[in-house]
Amino acid sequence: MGKIVLKSVRKSFGEVDVIPGIDLTIEDGEFVVFVGPSGCGKSTLLRLIAGLEDVTAGTMAIDGRDVTAAAPSERGLAMVFQSYALYPHMTVRKNIAFPLKMAGLSQADQDAKVTAAAKVLNLTNYLERRPGQLSGGQRQRVAIGRAIVREPSAFLFDEPLSNLDAALRVTMRQEITELHQSLKTTMIYVTHDQVEAMTMADKIVVLNAGHIEQVGSPLELYNTPANTFVAGFIGSPKMNLIEGPLAAEQGAHAIGVRPEHMGIVSEGGWEGKVLLSEHLGSDTFLKVQTVNAGTLTVRAGGEVRLSHGDTVRLAPLPGKTHRFGSNGLAL
Amino acid sequence: MARATTPRRKALTTLAAWSVALIIFFPVLWMILTSFKTEASAVASPPEFLGASWTLENYAEVWSRSDYPRFFWNSVVISVGSTLLGLVIAIPAAWSMAFVPGKKTKDLLMWMLSTKMMPAVAVMIPIYLLFQWLGIYDSKIGLVIALMLMNLPIIVWMLYTYFKEIPGEILEAARMDGAGLWNEVVYVLAPMAVPGIASTVLLNVILAWNEAFWTITLTTTKAAPLSAFIASFSAPQGLFYAKLSAASTMAIAPILILGWFSQKQLVRGLTFGAVK
């Protein structure tokens, strides 16, 4: 079990309100991703749930039990840190066994659980090594091993992949997703990388300046962003936001069109000149300076033979325009 | 690009290094040489080196005239005792300053260090009277307390510096893994800080061993350590340089040997965290 309920949780550091007040329910077994730009309070929120920071006001419950004032060790949660936070003076075996030792398990039980976890994580041959003798990916597996042996009610991940190289990040991302599918335990995952958020989450919580901007499934956020912040943050490259007369024509303060929903047309549309073209083989990214709509990004499928200085006409695909009011909220 | 090392430059650097080392070590060398001379040879002018008459008599006389083992034992108890007592107080203090600093932590650290700037002689009379009144004058426990208080700022500062180098996330991981404060310190913090703690112990044992002002002021006979043993050889009937040198050599020999064997640890500890 691992249902986590936050009610009016507030956190201040001195005079500064980092989290002015958050209400959030995380269902048992969900994979929830906190995403947002640097300094949005996502890591602080995770640390509040972990108990590593004290809440200034509000309450927090895990499976119906109030844990607002409980010590980290009393919450039944396991955490994987960005820096792995392995104990450098202990072997991999002792690192993984540490939480079991703290829980007072017998040596035989500790050994059995460590062996099982090592097998799942392909660490069997490294059990007698120290963290300093392992690669980044192996260290990350040890950190995950140390978390899973405890059989916690929820896992907390604090940007666990940001120290890995791009290829390893993709592999570990898939491993963590598979781990969630096999364990079916609640996982809360913090990242600033919206690709990780989109690919891993059952539910994404988009945070900005300590506020929740929107909560929903990845596709809900992609298809129906609640405001311009979410619209700009989810999706890569960023959604084009156009203000002024073109938006007013559609009765909005701003209209948004995703780069992949911007079509190249032979007549009509918005005329512009190509500033930059990036050819990835599978896609072509164009940066276009238009006359009426400002600078727009276009993601065209396949190879498009356009280069700097070429004239092009752009138009949004039908039904793919998002409208926003002057307060930034979707209309 | 690395700096070019020509043989000439290397020779000059080596010469310079040896010269500096010799200048620093010269007084100690002089003392050791003098301890093997006769009294007449020790005071000869110009100083005698190769032509001096060498003898072991000074050592024999110093040994027979005083109770060296007692002074030695007092030095061991006072220096080790004050350092260990200091650690017991300083580890929790440094832990809280390093990992849960408050607004005034930096000020507190500076204040602790500033106490080292006060001349000891300024508080000699009150402390002397206090020790008399408490009945700990000329007692080992009294000196252990006095030297512990004297070195406490250094112990706290050193440990604070080492603890600051330990990533807070590792201690948080221990907390998440179910470790209470005691287990966190015993299983995670202390093993990781061993090099730092070891050099703190070494340096403070050396400082306490060499301390002369308080150890001579606050003792007469019972608790007198080796510093008082040396002082006892500058007798009113005249200065006997050779015997004084022999006594001094005997007093510094143990700490010199300890320092020699632990120099790697000391240097490593003192430069700990200087380069990442």
Interface residues (C-beta under 8 A of the other chain):
Chain A: A50 G51 L52 A71 P72 S73 L77 A78 M79 F81 Q82 S83 A85 L86 Y87 P88 H89 F98 P99 M102 A103 R146 R150
Chain B: P167 E169 I170 E172 A173 A174 R175 M176 D177 G178 A179 G180 N183 Y187 V188 P191 M192
